[in-house]
Amino acid sequence: MKKLFGSIVIILSLLLVSLVAIPWNNLSLWWGLTFPLMSDNELYIKAGIGGLMLIFSLIFLIVANKEQRKYGHVVPGTAHTAFLPMFAYAIAALVYPLVIFLFIYAADPSTTNLIYLIGVGFVLVNIIVFGHMLSAGFRRQKNFGRVMIFILLFELMAIGMGVSYYVRAILITDAWYQGLYTFLYIGIFGVTLIFAIVHLIVIKVKGKNRAAEKALEAEIDDLKSLGKPISQQPVSRKGKKGEETVVQTRPDGKKTLIVSKEQTIVSGEQNLDPTNILYEDVDVDPEFSKTQNQDKQVSSIEYYIEKPKMFKPLDPTFDQLVGYVRELPQVVTKLADEKITFYVDRKPFLVLMNYGNYYRMAFKYELEKGIRLIIKYPTISKNKSTRDDLWFKANNYGDIPKEVVYQIVKSAYDNVNA
């Protein structure tokens, strides 16, 4: 229901703001229409539309902040509906004086009129460009950040309305305004309708690609309270440098460690040959658990044939990679079930597991970049074990270049931290 209402609000907002961009100088131009109430009160009605856009955005801003407090994130549709009405109105309120300045410059191509035309056009382009950047970050902001963007949008609306009022009420006369031939500008309705349809299609497509953000990796349940609270008690033992380690007890009785940046993590040295693995007896993710039944080997002559060397020197080594990730800002390291999971702002972006002569990575990645990696490197594939659609996995036997490994980690970190 909320999604349907949001779509209606977006379409209605775009249609109404298109009215703001069109001069109502002579309605009879449009197939003999006569609405004196509209033409005589043009600026007041357009200001009322601005007030309605303010209400629309305010309602969905409240909904967005409520989603942030309750779920820790904001649904993309909610963020779009909170941002778009006021942003579209600010653009339309500047398109209106730009249209009038086009007529003014056509009638009197003076330097002053050209400066007015270029000035309004320059401000409009800047608002569109920077507004697009703001819209991309609006959903990822915290509640305070969204409120500040809302205030900025209100100021942009006020600027647009102020310029429109100055041009219509002070700069030009009623007689000159009535004589403008604005019939072709009715096409703004059609352009806006097409824009609305394309906008909804893009949101739907992006919504599918962002399905990863609706369901976090299974390990995130250890950090969030979803009906099964996690007991977190600091233990009194100290590390080599006197650091304190935080132990979390999960509902299944197993324990995990939250490791501070000051503590050193040194991986084991056991080498495992994946060609010898016949069965993995695990309870959760079989892709990220070491073999517990190594005595169950293949009983055939193939077992005694010398296997080809599958491994190359690892660069970076597992410990070097762990050290690199832990140096990234705001990264939290969690050890559980022989896995190392890295989080930023309580969101996982990388899981590592050491097998001695190779190591395994699961990482959150953009779809297109992940596909390119799969095509180029045969040991990289889609991770089917996670509930997330945008998680990939890689077994590094030393055949993945060092710069590619670091780029994978940095991109996964940036995607979550953006």
Order of alpha helices (4+ residues) and beta strands (2+ residues): alpha-alpha-alpha-alpha-alpha-alpha-alpha-alpha-beta-beta-beta-alpha-beta-beta-beta-beta-alpha-beta-beta-alpha
